[in-house]
Amino acid sequence: MNAFDYFFELTSGKERNFLVGKEHVSFKNLYQSSRSLAAYLETEYGHKKNILLLSANNAFFLTAYFAIIKSGNVCIPLDPNIETENLDYISRLTNPVLIFCTADVARKHDLGTRKCIFPDTINNPEFQGAEFSENGYKVNKDDCAEIIFTSGSTGIPKGVMISHKNLIANTESIIKYLKLDENDRMLVVLPFYYCYGLSLLHTHLRVGGSIVLNNSFIFLGGIIRDLLEHSCTGFAGVPSHFQILLRKSDNFKNTSFPALRYVTQAGGKLTPIFIDEFRANFPNVIFYVMYGQTEATARLSYLPPELYEQKKGSMGKGIPDVELRVVNEKGENIKPGEIGEVIARGDNIMLGYFADEEGTKNALRNGWLYTGDLGTVDEDGYIFLTARKKEIIKVGGKRISPKEIEGVILELPEVVDCTIEGVSDELLGEAIKAIVVLKPENGKDELIKKIKMHCSKHLALYKIPQVFEVKENLVISATGKKIKGKL
């Protein structure tokens, strides 16, 4: 089954709005415009071709995203603020036949001779004049529907291939445990190029609910206004969202949200003190602690809210139809209190990494996804994460490779060495710290300014280190390897 048909199965003819707020789009109009555009894509490009989509969350994104999936092609949603180096790498790797993007993206990057479709042209007769035939090509449930790129441990983006079956399975599971229905309305602050954001889109479309888009979380007054004015029943965020709302805005804690039924949190561990604070301020709002990975389409586990006090700090158990285990190096289940790696099995697990057989073999073994996250279990089987096996830092829910940042800083000739690490941060969960070894003749303060300036030219804002520590010497082992923590 095509995931598009599953998403719209119960809602394709509904006249009421699915998208509300600054933009309004009904279920029926979104369905029809996506089908027409899908017909053009199928006629022009066939099937199983890669198509890039770079846009903020808006009606343009929705139409293009669903059209690509319906056409039997592969959608690759990317951050519209992506660095040129990463976009060039992904473009060379995936060889897209078409790019949906906004004009500012096209101005920023050299997109070559590839055809682009922009928001002001997506409704042209050329793209919206065709009728999609259901009697033609049939998508297989195991066909790739989208590729979500994440930062790999080497700094090279990894493309996670998600099938139509993956999308359908994860959407079904999430709807079950969140008990979603047509009365639910989600305030979306998470971007749709992020699997967590996409899961909000999929679930609310499937049940006939609605979404409100807010792409400016920095303006907290707008978040409060949208929750109230649009009677949102749900809010989803990563740790930094909740920390900022609770600690940077007294207005938020002092406001009553009568329509708000529940909130969900994933994208890294939120310290229980913040969850306690939220629950104390909003005792009638259900708080769902969740855990997931892009490789699992989105969600892997959740902690039933009624067990929060009893299992505080736990990521819970597997969501419906997903099996989780914590195993030792032999693949055997660990005993309570021991440390092992979290592995998962279910119809939501990815097809593999695009053009990366070795990475796929390491992650997918005997039908199980090896998450790279270390944890333990209690006597009741609830899982508690203890560390991340991979060298990945999570800042505000975004996964960042230390090696990528180190490589940029080491381009400066005055820098002898650089180590990037994550440090605890009240707002972001983790902040990026750069430990640098400088040549002795260089001034510390001026060079740090130079490093920041250099990073701003080559890295996205959220990848620029917030904390700097300057060391005099680099300590290495007998083999020549750097000994971390002993600079």
DRENDO-1510 file (C-alpha; in Angstrom, 1 decimal, always signed):
<recs>
REC; n; res; u; v; w
REC; 1; MET; +0.0; +0.0; +0.0 .
REC; 2; ASN; +1.2; +3.5; -0.8 .
REC; 3; ALA; +1.7; +5.4; +2.4 .
REC; 4; PHE; -0.1; +8.4; +0.8 .
REC; 5; ASP; -3.3; +6.3; +0.3 .
REC; 6; TYR; -3.0; +5.2; +3.9 .
REC; 7; PHE; -2.7; +8.7; +5.2 .
REC; 8; PHE; -5.7; +10.0; +3.3 .
REC; 9; GLU; -7.8; +6.8; +3.4 .
REC; 10; LEU; -10.4; +8.3; +5.8 .
REC; 11; THR; -10.0; +12.0; +5.1 .
REC; 12; SER; -9.5; +12.6; +1.4 .
REC; 13; GLY; -13.0; +14.1; +1.0 .
REC; 14; LYS; -13.1; +16.2; +4.1 .
REC; 15; GLU; -13.8; +19.9; +3.5 .
REC; 16; ARG; -12.6; +21.1; +6.9 .
REC; 17; ASN; -9.0; +22.4; +7.3 .
REC; 18; PHE; -6.1; +20.1; +8.1 .
REC; 19; LEU; -3.7; +23.0; +8.2 .
REC; 20; VAL; -4.9; +26.0; +10.3 .
REC; 21; GLY; -3.2; +29.2; +11.4 .
REC; 22; LYS; -1.4; +31.5; +9.1 .
REC; 23; GLU; -2.1; +29.1; +6.2 .
REC; 24; HIS; -5.3; +27.2; +5.7 .
REC; 25; VAL; -5.5; +24.0; +3.6 .
REC; 26; SER; -8.4; +21.5; +3.7 .
REC; 27; PHE; -7.9; +17.7; +3.6 .
REC; 28; LYS; -9.7; +17.7; +0.2 .
REC; 29; ASN; -7.6; +20.4; -1.4 .
REC; 30; LEU; -4.3; +18.9; -0.1 .
REC; 31; TYR; -5.3; +15.5; -1.4 .
REC; 32; GLN; -6.3; +16.8; -4.8 .
REC; 33; SER; -3.3; +19.1; -5.3 .
REC; 34; SER; -0.9; +16.4; -4.2 .
REC; 35; ARG; -2.5; +13.8; -6.6 .
REC; 36; SER; -2.3; +16.2; -9.5 .
REC; 37; LEU; +1.3; +17.0; -8.8 .
REC; 38; ALA; +2.0; +13.3; -8.4 .
REC; 39; ALA; +0.6; +12.7; -11.9 .
REC; 40; TYR; +3.0; +15.2; -13.3 .
REC; 41; LEU; +6.0; +13.7; -11.5 .
REC; 42; GLU; +5.0; +10.2; -12.6 .
REC; 43; THR; +4.6; +11.3; -16.2 .
REC; 44; GLU; +7.8; +13.4; -16.3 .
REC; 45; TYR; +10.2; +11.2; -14.1 .
REC; 46; GLY; +8.7; +7.8; -13.7 .
REC; 47; HIS; +9.2; +6.0; -10.4 .
REC; 48; LYS; +11.9; +5.4; -7.7 .
REC; 49; LYS; +13.7; +8.6; -8.6 .
REC; 50; ASN; +15.2; +10.8; -5.8 .
REC; 51; ILE; +13.7; +14.2; -5.4 .
REC; 52; LEU; +15.0; +16.9; -3.0 .
REC; 53; LEU; +12.6; +19.0; -0.9 .
REC; 54; LEU; +14.1; +22.0; +0.9 .
REC; 55; SER; +11.5; +24.2; +2.6 .
REC; 56; ALA; +10.3; +25.5; +6.0 .
REC; 57; ASN; +7.1; +23.9; +7.3 .
REC; 58; ASN; +4.3; +25.3; +5.1 .
REC; 59; ALA; +1.6; +24.4; +2.6 .
REC; 60; PHE; +4.2; +24.2; -0.2 .
REC; 61; PHE; +6.1; +21.5; +1.8 .
REC; 62; LEU; +3.0; +19.5; +2.4 .
REC; 63; THR; +1.9; +19.4; -1.3 .
REC; 64; ALA; +5.3; +18.5; -2.6 .
REC; 65; TYR; +6.0; +15.9; +0.1 .
REC; 66; PHE; +2.8; +14.0; -0.4 .
REC; 67; ALA; +3.0; +14.3; -4.2 .
REC; 68; ILE; +6.5; +12.7; -4.3 .
REC; 69; ILE; +5.3; +9.8; -2.1 .
REC; 70; LYS; +2.1; +9.3; -4.1 .
REC; 71; SER; +4.1; +9.3; -7.4 .
REC; 72; GLY; +6.2; +6.3; -6.3 .
REC; 73; ASN; +9.3; +8.4; -6.2 .
REC; 74; VAL; +11.6; +9.0; -3.1 .
REC; 75; CYS; +11.3; +12.2; -1.1 .
REC; 76; ILE; +14.5; +13.6; +0.5 .
REC; 77; PRO; +13.5; +16.4; +2.8 .
REC; 78; LEU; +16.5; +18.6; +3.9 .
REC; 79; ASP; +17.0; +21.6; +6.1 .
REC; 80; PRO; +16.6; +24.7; +3.9 .
REC; 81; ASN; +19.5; +26.2; +5.9 .
REC; 82; ILE; +21.8; +23.3; +5.1 .
REC; 83; GLU; +25.5; +24.0; +4.5 .
REC; 84; THR; +26.6; +24.1; +0.9 .
REC; 85; GLU; +29.1; +21.3; +1.5 .
REC; 86; ASN; +26.5; +18.9; +2.8 .
REC; 87; LEU; +24.0; +19.8; +0.1 .
REC; 88; ASP; +26.6; +19.2; -2.5 .
REC; 89; TYR; +27.5; +15.8; -0.9 .
REC; 90; ILE; +23.9; +14.7; -0.7 .
REC; 91; SER; +23.2; +15.8; -4.3 .
REC; 92; ARG; +26.2; +13.9; -5.6 .
REC; 93; LEU; +25.3; +10.8; -3.6 .
REC; 94; THR; +21.5; +10.7; -4.5 .
REC; 95; ASN; +21.6; +12.3; -8.0 .
REC; 96; PRO; +18.1; +13.9; -7.7 .
REC; 97; VAL; +16.0; +14.4; -10.8 .
REC; 98; LEU; +14.2; +17.4; -9.4 .
REC; 99; ILE; +14.4; +19.9; -6.5 .
REC; 100; PHE; +11.4; +21.5; -4.7 .
REC; 101; CYS; +12.8; +24.6; -2.9 .
REC; 102; THR; +12.2; +28.2; -2.0 .
REC; 103; ALA; +13.9; +31.0; -3.9 .
REC; 104; ASP; +16.3; +31.8; -1.1 .
REC; 105; VAL; +17.6; +28.3; -1.2 .
REC; 106; ALA; +18.2; +28.5; -4.9 .
REC; 107; ARG; +20.1; +31.8; -4.5 .
REC; 108; LYS; +22.3; +30.5; -1.7 .
REC; 109; HIS; +23.4; +27.3; -3.5 .
REC; 110; ASP; +24.6; +26.4; -6.9 .
REC; 111; LEU; +21.9; +23.9; -8.0 .
REC; 112; GLY; +23.4; +23.4; -11.4 .
REC; 113; THR; +21.1; +22.6; -14.3 .
REC; 114; ARG; +18.6; +20.6; -12.2 .
REC; 115; LYS; +15.0; +21.7; -12.6 .
REC; 116; CYS; +13.4; +23.4; -9.5 .
REC; 117; ILE; +9.8; +23.9; -8.5 .
REC; 118; PHE; +9.2; +26.9; -6.3 .
REC; 119; PRO; +6.2; +27.9; -4.1 .
REC; 120; ASP; +5.0; +30.5; -6.6 .
REC; 121; THR; +5.0; +28.0; -9.4 .
REC; 122; ILE; +3.8; +24.8; -7.8 .
REC; 123; ASN; +0.2; +25.6; -8.7 .
REC; 124; ASN; +0.9; +26.3; -12.4 .
REC; 125; PRO; -1.2; +24.3; -14.9 .
REC; 126; GLU; +1.9; +22.4; -15.9 .
REC; 127; PHE; +2.0; +20.8; -12.5 .
REC; 128; GLN; -1.6; +20.8; -11.5 .
REC; 129; GLY; -3.4; +20.0; -14.7 .
REC; 130; ALA; -3.0; +16.2; -14.7 .
REC; 131; GLU; -5.2; +13.5; -13.3 .
REC; 132; PHE; -3.6; +10.6; -11.4 .
REC; 133; SER; -4.6; +7.2; -12.6 .
REC; 134; GLU; -5.0; +4.5; -10.0 .
REC; 135; ASN; -4.8; +1.8; -12.7 .
REC; 136; GLY; -1.1; +2.3; -13.4 .
REC; 137; TYR; +2.0; +1.7; -11.4 .
REC; 138; LYS; +1.5; +0.1; -8.0 .
REC; 139; VAL; +3.9; +0.9; -5.1 .
REC; 140; ASN; +5.2; -2.0; -3.2 .
REC; 141; LYS; +5.0; -1.6; +0.6 .
REC; 142; ASP; +8.7; -2.3; +0.9 .
REC; 143; ASP; +9.6; +0.4; -1.7 .
REC; 144; CYS; +11.6; +3.3; -0.3 .
REC; 145; ALA; +9.3; +6.3; +0.3 .
REC; 146; GLU; +11.8; +8.8; +1.7 .
REC; 147; ILE; +15.4; +9.2; +2.8 .
REC; 148; ILE; +16.1; +11.2; +5.9 .
REC; 149; PHE; +19.7; +12.3; +6.3 .
REC; 150; THR; +21.2; +12.4; +9.8 .
REC; 151; SER; +24.8; +13.2; +11.0 .
REC; 152; GLY; +26.9; +10.1; +11.0 .
REC; 153; SER; +29.7; +9.4; +13.6 .
REC; 154; THR; +32.3; +10.4; +11.0 .
REC; 155; GLY; +30.6; +13.7; +10.2 .
REC; 156; ILE; +29.4; +12.4; +6.8 .
REC; 157; PRO; +25.6; +12.6; +6.5 .
REC; 158; LYS; +23.9; +9.2; +6.6 .
REC; 159; GLY; +20.7; +8.6; +4.5 .
REC; 160; VAL; +18.1; +6.6; +6.4 .
REC; 161; MET; +15.8; +4.8; +3.9 .
REC; 162; ILE; +12.3; +4.6; +5.1 .
REC; 163; SER; +9.7; +2.4; +3.3 .
REC; 164; HIS; +6.0; +2.9; +2.8 .
REC; 165; LYS; +5.5; +0.0; +5.3 .
REC; 166; ASN; +7.7; +1.8; +7.8 .
REC; 167; LEU; +5.6; +4.9; +7.6 .
REC; 168; ILE; +2.3; +3.1; +8.0 .
REC; 169; ALA; +3.5; +0.9; +10.9 .
REC; 170; ASN; +5.0; +3.7; +13.0 .
REC; 171; THR; +2.0; +5.9; +12.4 .
REC; 172; GLU; -0.4; +3.2; +13.5 .
REC; 173; SER; +1.7; +2.5; +16.7 .
REC; 174; ILE; +1.9; +6.2; +17.7 .
REC; 175; ILE; -1.9; +6.7; +17.2 .
REC; 176; LYS; -2.6; +3.8; +19.5 .
REC; 177; TYR; -0.6; +4.9; +22.5 .
REC; 178; LEU; -1.3; +8.6; +22.2 .
REC; 179; LYS; -5.0; +7.8; +21.6 .
REC; 180; LEU; -5.3; +10.3; +18.8 .
REC; 181; ASP; -8.6; +11.2; +17.0 .
REC; 182; GLU; -10.1; +13.8; +14.8 .
REC; 183; ASN; -10.5; +16.2; +17.7 .
REC; 184; ASP; -6.7; +16.5; +18.2 .
REC; 185; ARG; -4.9; +19.6; +17.0 .
REC; 186; MET; -1.1; +19.7; +17.2 .
REC; 187; LEU; +1.1; +22.8; +17.5 .
REC; 188; VAL; +4.1; +21.9; +15.3 .
REC; 189; VAL; +7.4; +23.6; +16.1 .
REC; 190; LEU; +9.6; +20.7; +14.9 .
REC; 191; PRO; +10.7; +20.8; +11.2 .
REC; 192; PHE; +9.4; +18.3; +8.8 .
REC; 193; TYR; +12.9; +17.3; +7.6 .
REC; 194; TYR; +13.2; +15.7; +11.1 .
REC; 195; CYS; +11.5; +12.4; +11.7 .
REC; 196; TYR; +9.9; +13.6; +14.9 .
REC; 197; GLY; +8.3; +16.4; +13.0 .
REC; 198; LEU; +7.1; +14.2; +10.2 .
REC; 199; SER; +5.5; +11.8; +12.7 .
REC; 200; LEU; +3.2; +14.6; +13.8 .
REC; 201; LEU; +2.2; +15.3; +10.2 .
REC; 202; HIS; +1.5; +11.6; +9.5 .
REC; 203; THR; -0.5; +10.8; +12.6 .
REC; 204; HIS; -2.8; +13.8; +12.6 .
REC; 205; LEU; -3.5; +13.5; +8.9 .
REC; 206; ARG; -4.4; +9.8; +9.3 .
REC; 207; VAL; -6.9; +10.4; +12.2 .
REC; 208; GLY; -8.5; +13.5; +10.6 .
REC; 209; GLY; -7.0; +15.9; +13.2 .
REC; 210; SER; -5.3; +19.2; +12.4 .
REC; 211; ILE; -2.0; +20.9; +12.7 .
REC; 212; VAL; -0.8; +24.5; +13.4 .
REC; 213; LEU; +2.6; +25.5; +12.1 .
REC; 214; ASN; +4.9; +27.8; +14.1 .
REC; 215; ASN; +8.4; +28.2; +12.6 .
REC; 216; SER; +9.5; +30.8; +15.1 .
REC; 217; PHE; +9.9; +29.1; +18.5 .
REC; 218; ILE; +12.3; +31.8; +19.6 .
REC; 219; PHE; +9.3; +34.1; +20.0 .
REC; 220; LEU; +7.7; +32.5; +23.0 .
REC; 221; GLY; +4.7; +34.8; +22.9 .
REC; 222; GLY; +3.8; +33.4; +19.6 .
REC; 223; ILE; +3.8; +29.9; +21.0 .
REC; 224; ILE; +1.5; +30.8; +23.8 .
REC; 225; ARG; -0.8; +32.7; +21.4 .
REC; 226; ASP; -1.0; +29.8; +19.0 .
REC; 227; LEU; -1.8; +27.3; +21.8 .
REC; 228; LEU; -4.6; +29.5; +23.0 .
REC; 229; GLU; -6.1; +31.0; +19.8 .
REC; 230; HIS; -6.2; +27.7; +18.0 .
REC; 231; SER; -7.2; +25.5; +21.0 .
REC; 232; CYS; -4.3; +23.1; +20.4 .
REC; 233; THR; -4.7; +19.8; +22.2 .
REC; 234; GLY; -1.1; +18.7; +21.7 .
REC; 235; PHE; +2.5; +20.0; +21.8 .
REC; 236; ALA; +5.6; +18.1; +20.9 .
REC; 237; GLY; +9.1; +19.2; +21.6 .
REC; 238; VAL; +12.7; +18.2; +22.3 .
REC; 239; PRO; +14.4; +18.9; +25.7 .
REC; 240; SER; +15.4; +22.5; +24.9 .
REC; 241; HIS; +11.8; +23.5; +24.0 .
REC; 242; PHE; +10.5; +22.5; +27.4 .
REC; 243; GLN; +13.5; +24.0; +29.2 .
REC; 244; ILE; +13.1; +27.4; +27.4 .
REC; 245; LEU; +9.3; +27.5; +28.0 .
REC; 246; LEU; +9.8; +26.7; +31.7 .
REC; 247; ARG; +12.8; +28.8; +32.5 .
REC; 248; LYS; +12.8; +31.7; +30.0 .
REC; 249; SER; +9.1; +32.6; +30.2 .
REC; 250; ASP; +7.1; +33.2; +33.3 .
REC; 251; ASN; +4.1; +33.9; +31.1 .
REC; 252; PHE; +4.1; +30.3; +29.9 .
REC; 253; LYS; +3.9; +28.8; +33.4 .
REC; 254; ASN; +1.3; +31.4; +34.5 .
REC; 255; THR; -1.0; +30.8; +31.5 .
REC; 256; SER; -3.8; +28.3; +31.5 .
REC; 257; PHE; -4.3; +26.2; +28.4 .
REC; 258; PRO; -7.7; +24.7; +28.7 .
REC; 259; ALA; -7.6; +22.8; +25.4 .
REC; 260; LEU; -4.1; +21.2; +25.9 .
REC; 261; ARG; -4.6; +17.5; +26.5 .
REC; 262; TYR; -1.0; +16.2; +26.3 .
REC; 263; VAL; +2.6; +17.0; +25.4 .
REC; 264; THR; +5.3; +14.6; +24.0 .
REC; 265; GLN; +9.1; +14.8; +24.5 .
REC; 266; ALA; +11.8; +13.1; +22.5 .
REC; 267; GLY; +15.0; +14.0; +20.7 .
REC; 268; GLY; +17.3; +13.4; +23.8 .
REC; 269; LYS; +16.8; +13.0; +27.5 .
REC; 270; LEU; +15.0; +15.8; +29.4 .
REC; 271; THR; +16.2; +16.0; +33.0 .
REC; 272; PRO; +13.4; +14.8; +35.3 .
REC; 273; ILE; +13.5; +18.1; +37.2 .
REC; 274; PHE; +12.0; +19.8; +34.1 .
REC; 275; ILE; +9.4; +17.2; +33.7 .
REC; 276; ASP; +8.5; +17.5; +37.4 .
REC; 277; GLU; +8.3; +21.3; +37.0 .
REC; 278; PHE; +6.0; +21.0; +33.9 .
REC; 279; ARG; +3.7; +18.5; +35.6 .
REC; 280; ALA; +3.5; +20.7; +38.7 .
REC; 281; ASN; +2.5; +23.7; +36.7 .
REC; 282; PHE; +0.1; +21.8; +34.4 .
REC; 283; PRO; -1.3; +18.9; +36.4 .
REC; 284; ASN; -4.1; +18.2; +33.9 .
REC; 285; VAL; -1.8; +17.9; +30.9 .
REC; 286; ILE; -0.5; +14.4; +30.2 .
REC; 287; PHE; +3.3; +14.3; +29.7 .
REC; 288; TYR; +4.6; +11.5; +27.4 .
REC; 289; VAL; +8.4; +10.7; +27.7 .
REC; 290; MET; +9.4; +9.0; +24.4 .
REC; 291; TYR; +12.5; +7.6; +22.8 .
REC; 292; GLY; +13.2; +7.1; +19.1 .
REC; 293; GLN; +15.6; +7.2; +16.2 .
REC; 294; THR; +15.4; +8.1; +12.5 .
REC; 295; GLU; +16.4; +4.5; +11.8 .
REC; 296; ALA; +13.1; +3.5; +13.4 .
REC; 297; THR; +11.0; +5.9; +11.3 .
REC; 298; ALA; +10.5; +8.0; +14.5 .
REC; 299; ARG; +9.3; +6.2; +17.7 .
REC; 300; LEU; +10.6; +3.2; +19.5 .
REC; 301; SER; +9.4; +3.5; +23.1 .
REC; 302; TYR; +7.3; +5.6; +25.5 .
REC; 303; LEU; +6.8; +5.7; +29.2 .
REC; 304; PRO; +3.1; +5.4; +30.2 .
REC; 305; PRO; +2.3; +8.7; +32.0 .
REC; 306; GLU; +0.7; +7.0; +34.9 .
REC; 307; LEU; +4.0; +5.2; +35.6 .
REC; 308; TYR; +6.1; +8.4; +35.5 .
REC; 309; GLU; +6.7; +8.7; +39.2 .
REC; 310; GLN; +7.3; +5.0; +39.7 .
REC; 311; LYS; +9.7; +4.8; +36.7 .
REC; 312; LYS; +11.2; +8.3; +36.7 .
REC; 313; GLY; +14.2; +8.5; +34.3 .
REC; 314; SER; +13.1; +5.6; +32.2 .
REC; 315; MET; +12.4; +5.7; +28.5 .
REC; 316; GLY; +9.8; +3.1; +29.0 .
REC; 317; LYS; +9.1; +0.0; +26.9 .
REC; 318; GLY; +8.5; -0.6; +23.2 .
REC; 319; ILE; +5.5; +1.2; +21.6 .
REC; 320; PRO; +2.7; -1.1; +20.2 .
REC; 321; ASP; +4.1; -3.7; +17.7 .
REC; 322; VAL; +7.7; -2.9; +18.5 .
REC; 323; GLU; +10.0; -5.2; +20.5 .
REC; 324; LEU; +12.9; -3.8; +22.5 .
REC; 325; ARG; +15.8; -5.7; +24.2 .
REC; 326; VAL; +19.0; -4.7; +26.0 .
REC; 327; VAL; +21.8; -7.1; +25.1 .
REC; 328; ASN; +25.4; -7.7; +25.9 .
REC; 329; GLU; +28.2; -8.2; +23.3 .
REC; 330; LYS; +27.1; -11.8; +22.8 .
REC; 331; GLY; +23.5; -10.7; +21.9 .
REC; 332; GLU; +22.1; -12.1; +25.2 .
REC; 333; ASN; +19.6; -10.2; +27.3 .
REC; 334; ILE; +21.2; -8.4; +30.2 .
REC; 335; LYS; +20.2; -8.8; +33.8 .
REC; 336; PRO; +18.7; -5.9; +35.7 .
REC; 337; GLY; +21.5; -3.5; +36.6 .
REC; 338; GLU; +23.9; -4.6; +33.9 .
REC; 339; ILE; +24.7; -2.4; +30.9 .
REC; 340; GLY; +24.1; -3.4; +27.3 .
REC; 341; GLU; +23.0; -2.0; +23.9 .
REC; 342; VAL; +19.4; -1.3; +23.1 .
REC; 343; ILE; +18.2; -3.2; +20.0 .
REC; 344; ALA; +14.8; -3.0; +18.4 .
REC; 345; ARG; +12.6; -5.0; +16.0 .
REC; 346; GLY; +9.4; -4.1; +14.2 .
REC; 347; ASP; +7.8; -3.0; +10.9 .
REC; 348; ASN; +9.0; +0.5; +11.6 .
REC; 349; ILE; +12.7; -0.3; +11.2 .
REC; 350; MET; +14.5; +1.2; +8.2 .
REC; 351; LEU; +15.4; -0.5; +5.0 .
REC; 352; GLY; +19.0; +0.5; +5.6 .
REC; 353; TYR; +21.4; +3.4; +4.9 .
REC; 354; PHE; +21.5; +4.7; +1.3 .
REC; 355; ALA; +24.6; +3.6; -0.6 .
REC; 356; ASP; +26.2; +2.4; +2.6 .
REC; 357; GLU; +26.3; -1.4; +2.8 .
REC; 358; GLU; +28.8; -1.5; +5.6 .
REC; 359; GLY; +26.8; +0.9; +7.8 .
REC; 360; THR; +23.7; -1.1; +7.1 .
REC; 361; LYS; +25.3; -4.4; +8.1 .
REC; 362; ASN; +26.5; -2.9; +11.4 .
REC; 363; ALA; +23.1; -1.4; +12.2 .
REC; 364; LEU; +20.8; -4.2; +11.0 .
REC; 365; ARG; +21.7; -7.7; +12.3 .
REC; 366; ASN; +19.4; -10.7; +12.2 .
REC; 367; GLY; +16.3; -8.6; +11.9 .
REC; 368; TRP; +17.2; -6.3; +14.8 .
REC; 369; LEU; +18.3; -2.6; +14.7 .
REC; 370; TYR; +21.3; -2.0; +16.9 .
REC; 371; THR; +20.7; +1.6; +18.1 .
REC; 372; GLY; +24.1; +2.4; +19.5 .
REC; 373; ASP; +22.5; +3.5; +22.7 .
REC; 374; LEU; +23.6; +1.9; +26.0 .
REC; 375; GLY; +21.2; +1.2; +28.8 .
REC; 376; THR; +20.0; -1.0; +31.6 .
REC; 377; VAL; +16.7; -2.5; +32.7 .
REC; 378; ASP; +14.9; -2.8; +36.0 .
REC; 379; GLU; +13.1; -5.9; +37.3 .
REC; 380; ASP; +9.9; -5.0; +35.3 .
REC; 381; GLY; +11.8; -4.6; +32.0 .
REC; 382; TYR; +11.7; -0.8; +31.8 .
REC; 383; ILE; +14.7; +0.6; +30.0 .
REC; 384; PHE; +17.0; +3.3; +31.4 .
REC; 385; LEU; +19.5; +4.9; +29.0 .
REC; 386; THR; +23.0; +5.3; +30.5 .
REC; 387; ALA; +25.1; +6.6; +27.6 .
REC; 388; ARG; +25.4; +7.0; +23.9 .
REC; 389; LYS; +27.7; +4.5; +22.2 .
REC; 390; LYS; +28.1; +6.7; +19.1 .
REC; 391; GLU; +30.1; +9.9; +19.2 .
REC; 392; ILE; +27.1; +12.1; +18.6 .
REC; 393; ILE; +26.1; +15.3; +20.5 .
REC; 394; LYS; +22.4; +16.2; +20.7 .
REC; 395; VAL; +21.8; +19.9; +20.8 .
REC; 396; GLY; +18.1; +20.9; +20.9 .
REC; 397; GLY; +17.2; +17.5; +19.4 .
REC; 398; LYS; +19.6; +17.9; +16.5 .
REC; 399; ARG; +22.4; +15.3; +16.2 .
REC; 400; ILE; +25.8; +16.7; +15.6 .
REC; 401; SER; +29.1; +15.0; +14.8 .
REC; 402; PRO; +32.1; +16.3; +16.7 .
REC; 403; LYS; +34.4; +15.3; +13.9 .
REC; 404; GLU; +32.7; +17.7; +11.5 .
REC; 405; ILE; +33.3; +20.7; +13.8 .
REC; 406; GLU; +36.8; +19.6; +14.6 .
REC; 407; GLY; +37.6; +19.5; +11.0 .
REC; 408; VAL; +36.4; +23.0; +10.4 .
REC; 409; ILE; +38.4; +24.5; +13.3 .
REC; 410; LEU; +41.5; +22.6; +12.4 .
REC; 411; GLU; +41.5; +24.4; +9.1 .
REC; 412; LEU; +43.0; +27.4; +10.9 .
REC; 413; PRO; +46.8; +27.2; +10.9 .
REC; 414; GLU; +47.0; +28.7; +14.4 .
REC; 415; VAL; +45.2; +25.6; +15.9 .
REC; 416; VAL; +47.3; +22.7; +16.9 .
REC; 417; ASP; +44.4; +20.4; +17.9 .
REC; 418; CYS; +40.7; +20.5; +18.7 .
REC; 419; THR; +38.4; +18.3; +20.6 .
REC; 420; ILE; +34.7; +18.8; +20.5 .
REC; 421; GLU; +32.6; +17.4; +23.3 .
REC; 422; GLY; +29.1; +17.8; +24.7 .
REC; 423; VAL; +28.6; +19.5; +28.1 .
REC; 424; SER; +25.5; +19.8; +30.2 .
REC; 425; ASP; +23.4; +22.8; +29.4 .
REC; 426; GLU; +20.3; +24.1; +31.1 .
REC; 427; LEU; +18.5; +25.1; +27.9 .
REC; 428; LEU; +19.8; +22.8; +25.2 .
REC; 429; GLY; +20.4; +19.6; +27.1 .
REC; 430; GLU; +23.9; +19.5; +25.7 .
REC; 431; ALA; +26.0; +22.4; +24.5 .
REC; 432; ILE; +29.1; +22.2; +22.3 .
REC; 433; LYS; +32.5; +22.7; +23.9 .
REC; 434; ALA; +35.7; +23.2; +21.9 .
REC; 435; ILE; +38.9; +22.3; +23.7 .
REC; 436; VAL; +41.7; +23.8; +21.5 .
REC; 437; VAL; +45.5; +23.6; +21.6 .
REC; 438; LEU; +47.0; +26.8; +20.1 .
REC; 439; LYS; +50.4; +27.7; +19.0 .
REC; 440; PRO; +52.1; +29.6; +21.9 .
REC; 441; GLU; +52.7; +32.8; +20.0 .
REC; 442; ASN; +48.9; +33.4; +19.3 .
REC; 443; GLY; +46.7; +35.5; +21.6 .
REC; 444; LYS; +43.9; +33.5; +23.2 .
REC; 445; ASP; +41.0; +35.9; +23.0 .
REC; 446; GLU; +41.7; +37.1; +19.5 .
REC; 447; LEU; +42.0; +33.6; +18.2 .
REC; 448; ILE; +38.8; +32.4; +19.8 .
REC; 449; LYS; +37.1; +35.3; +18.0 .
REC; 450; LYS; +38.7; +34.1; +14.7 .
REC; 451; ILE; +37.6; +30.5; +15.4 .
REC; 452; LYS; +34.0; +31.6; +15.9 .
REC; 453; MET; +34.1; +33.7; +12.7 .
REC; 454; HIS; +35.5; +30.8; +10.7 .
REC; 455; CYS; +32.9; +28.5; +12.1 .
REC; 456; SER; +30.1; +30.9; +11.2 .
REC; 457; LYS; +31.1; +30.8; +7.6 .
REC; 458; HIS; +31.2; +27.0; +7.4 .
REC; 459; LEU; +28.8; +25.6; +9.9 .
REC; 460; ALA; +25.1; +26.0; +10.7 .
REC; 461; LEU; +24.5; +28.2; +13.7 .
REC; 462; TYR; +23.6; +25.3; +16.0 .
REC; 463; LYS; +26.9; +23.6; +15.3 .
REC; 464; ILE; +29.1; +26.5; +16.5 .
REC; 465; PRO; +30.7; +25.9; +19.9 .
REC; 466; GLN; +29.3; +27.9; +22.8 .
REC; 467; VAL; +32.1; +27.1; +25.2 .
REC; 468; PHE; +35.9; +27.3; +24.6 .
REC; 469; GLU; +38.8; +26.0; +26.7 .
REC; 470; VAL; +42.4; +26.7; +25.7 .
REC; 471; LYS; +45.1; +24.2; +26.6 .
REC; 472; GLU; +48.8; +24.4; +26.2 .
REC; 473; ASN; +49.8; +20.9; +25.3 .
REC; 474; LEU; +48.4; +17.9; +23.5 .
REC; 475; VAL; +48.8; +14.5; +25.2 .
REC; 476; ILE; +49.1; +11.5; +23.0 .
REC; 477; SER; +49.5; +7.7; +23.6 .
REC; 478; ALA; +52.4; +5.6; +22.5 .
REC; 479; THR; +50.5; +4.8; +19.3 .
REC; 480; GLY; +50.1; +8.5; +18.5 .
REC; 481; LYS; +46.4; +8.6; +19.3 .
REC; 482; LYS; +45.1; +11.6; +21.2 .
REC; 483; ILE; +44.1; +10.8; +24.8 .
REC; 484; LYS; +40.8; +12.6; +25.4 .
REC; 485; GLY; +40.3; +14.4; +28.7 .
REC; 486; LYS; +44.1; +14.8; +29.2 .
REC; 487; LEU; +44.9; +17.7; +26.9 .
</recs>
